[in-house]
């Protein structure tokens, strides 16, 4: 189970390069009811399947919670699966920033999304997700805004009007 909240970033933390970071490339084989994603995280390759649980009654909880299966795959399978992606590969730099007992995953997007920065925090339960006080450099909570799902962002081109609306953050 994955429980996370996603935010736009108002300003970047100082000395960002002191935090561990990696280059990510990810593509979506399916982004419907069930999302199937492949990801390269530096030299690690992953296949991820996500789906909303059917038994959640609270609408906001339904936004935060996903069933998730993630398995490491080899570079050859990643390459072979990449021809099945629905959209161009999404590229970003991910910083992992300690924040109390959590880790903030700060993503700086590349390509047509250059200038967009988002931050995500994963939680062990919904109660903690709802109660957390986020850092002041966080901006708007976009957890329930479908436009900021990575599968939607991957489909954007520089001619999409929403691209202009997203930049700069």
C-alpha positions as CSV (number, residue, x, y, z in Angstrom):
1,X,0.0,0.0,0.0
2,X,1.3,3.5,-0.9
3,X,0.0,6.5,1.0
4,X,1.5,9.8,-0.2
5,X,0.8,13.5,-0.6
6,X,2.2,15.7,-3.4
7,X,2.9,19.4,-3.3
8,X,4.1,22.1,-5.7
9,X,7.3,23.7,-4.5
10,X,7.4,27.4,-3.6
11,X,11.2,27.6,-3.3
12,X,14.0,25.1,-3.4
13,X,15.9,24.3,-0.1
14,X,19.4,25.8,0.2
15,X,22.4,23.7,-0.6
16,X,20.3,21.1,-2.5
17,X,23.3,19.2,-3.8
18,X,24.2,18.1,-0.2
19,X,21.2,15.7,-0.4
20,X,21.3,12.3,-2.1
21,X,19.8,12.5,-5.6
22,X,19.5,10.5,-8.7
23,X,18.3,10.8,-12.3
24,X,15.0,9.2,-13.1
25,X,13.5,8.3,-16.4
26,X,10.0,6.7,-16.4
27,X,7.4,5.7,-18.9
28,X,3.8,4.5,-18.6
29,X,2.7,1.3,-20.3
30,X,-0.9,1.9,-19.0
31,X,-2.3,4.8,-17.1
32,X,-6.0,3.9,-16.8
33,X,-7.6,2.3,-13.7
34,X,-4.4,0.3,-13.3
35,X,-1.1,2.1,-13.9
36,X,1.8,0.2,-15.1
37,X,5.1,2.1,-15.0
38,X,8.7,1.4,-15.8
39,X,11.5,3.4,-14.2
40,X,15.2,3.8,-14.4
41,X,16.7,5.3,-11.2
42,X,20.3,5.8,-12.1
43,X,21.3,2.2,-12.9
44,X,18.4,0.5,-11.1
45,X,15.4,-0.6,-13.1
46,X,11.8,-1.0,-11.7
47,X,8.4,-2.2,-12.9
48,X,5.6,-0.8,-10.8
49,X,1.8,-1.5,-10.9
50,X,-0.5,0.8,-9.0
51,X,-4.3,0.7,-8.5
52,X,-6.8,2.4,-6.3
53,X,-8.3,0.2,-3.6
54,X,-12.0,-0.4,-4.1
55,X,-13.0,-0.3,-0.5
56,X,-12.2,3.4,0.5
57,X,-15.2,5.5,1.3
58,X,-13.5,8.8,2.1
59,X,-12.9,10.7,-1.2
60,X,-9.7,12.3,-0.1
61,X,-8.4,9.0,1.3
62,X,-9.1,7.5,-2.1
63,X,-6.7,10.1,-3.6
64,X,-3.9,9.4,-1.2
65,X,-4.0,5.6,-1.1
66,X,-2.8,3.2,-3.8
67,X,-2.2,-0.5,-3.9
68,X,1.3,-0.9,-5.2
69,X,3.5,-3.8,-6.5
70,X,7.1,-2.8,-7.4
71,X,9.7,-5.2,-8.6
72,X,13.3,-4.7,-9.8
73,X,13.9,-5.7,-13.4
74,X,17.1,-5.9,-15.5
75,X,18.2,-3.3,-18.0
76,X,17.3,-5.5,-21.0
77,X,13.6,-6.0,-19.9
78,X,13.4,-2.3,-19.2
79,X,14.6,-1.6,-22.7
80,X,12.2,-4.1,-24.2
81,X,9.2,-2.7,-22.2
82,X,10.0,0.9,-23.1
83,X,8.7,0.4,-26.7
84,X,5.2,-0.1,-25.1
85,X,5.0,3.2,-23.3
86,X,1.9,5.4,-24.1
87,X,3.8,8.7,-23.8
88,X,7.4,10.0,-24.0
89,X,9.7,9.2,-21.1
90,X,9.4,11.6,-18.2
91,X,12.8,12.8,-16.9
92,X,13.5,14.3,-13.6
93,X,16.1,14.7,-10.9
94,X,15.0,13.3,-7.5
95,X,16.4,14.6,-4.3
96,X,15.8,12.7,-1.1
97,X,15.6,15.1,1.8
98,X,15.2,14.0,5.5
99,X,12.2,15.6,7.2
100,X,11.7,14.3,10.8
101,X,10.8,10.7,10.5
102,X,9.9,11.1,6.8
103,X,11.8,11.6,3.5
104,X,10.7,14.3,1.1
105,X,11.2,13.3,-2.5
106,X,11.8,16.5,-4.4
107,X,11.5,16.2,-8.1
108,X,12.9,18.7,-10.6
109,X,11.5,18.0,-14.0
110,X,13.4,18.2,-17.3
111,X,12.4,18.7,-21.0
112,X,9.1,20.6,-21.6
113,X,8.5,20.5,-17.8
114,X,11.7,22.3,-16.9
115,X,10.8,24.7,-14.1
116,X,8.3,22.4,-12.5
117,X,9.2,21.1,-9.0
118,X,7.1,18.9,-6.8
119,X,7.6,17.3,-3.4
120,X,6.1,14.0,-2.2
121,X,6.0,12.4,1.2
122,X,5.0,8.8,1.8
123,X,3.3,7.9,5.0
124,X,2.6,4.7,7.0
125,X,-1.1,5.6,7.4
126,X,-3.7,8.1,6.3
127,X,-3.9,9.7,9.8
128,X,-0.2,10.7,9.6
129,X,-0.7,12.0,6.1
130,X,-3.5,14.3,7.2
131,X,-1.7,15.5,10.3
132,X,1.7,16.3,9.0
133,X,3.0,19.9,9.0
134,X,4.9,20.4,5.8
135,X,8.1,22.5,5.4
136,X,7.5,26.2,4.5
137,X,9.2,25.8,1.1
138,X,6.2,23.6,0.1
139,X,3.5,25.2,-1.9
140,X,0.0,24.1,-2.9
141,X,-1.1,20.5,-2.1
142,X,-1.9,18.9,-5.4
143,X,-2.5,15.4,-4.2
144,X,-6.0,15.4,-5.6
145,X,-5.2,17.3,-8.8
146,X,-5.0,14.8,-11.6
147,X,-3.0,17.2,-13.8
148,X,0.1,16.6,-11.6
149,X,0.1,12.9,-11.8
150,X,3.3,11.8,-13.4
151,X,1.4,9.8,-16.0
152,X,-0.4,13.0,-17.1
153,X,2.7,15.1,-17.0
154,X,4.5,12.7,-19.2
155,X,1.9,13.3,-21.9
156,X,2.4,17.0,-22.0
157,X,4.2,18.7,-24.9
158,X,5.5,22.3,-25.1
159,X,2.4,23.3,-27.1
160,X,0.0,22.2,-24.4
161,X,-1.6,25.3,-22.7
162,X,-1.2,23.7,-19.3
163,X,2.6,23.7,-19.8
164,X,2.6,27.5,-19.7
165,X,0.2,27.4,-16.7
166,X,2.6,25.1,-14.7
167,X,5.8,27.2,-15.4
168,X,7.4,28.7,-13.4
169,X,6.3,27.1,-10.2
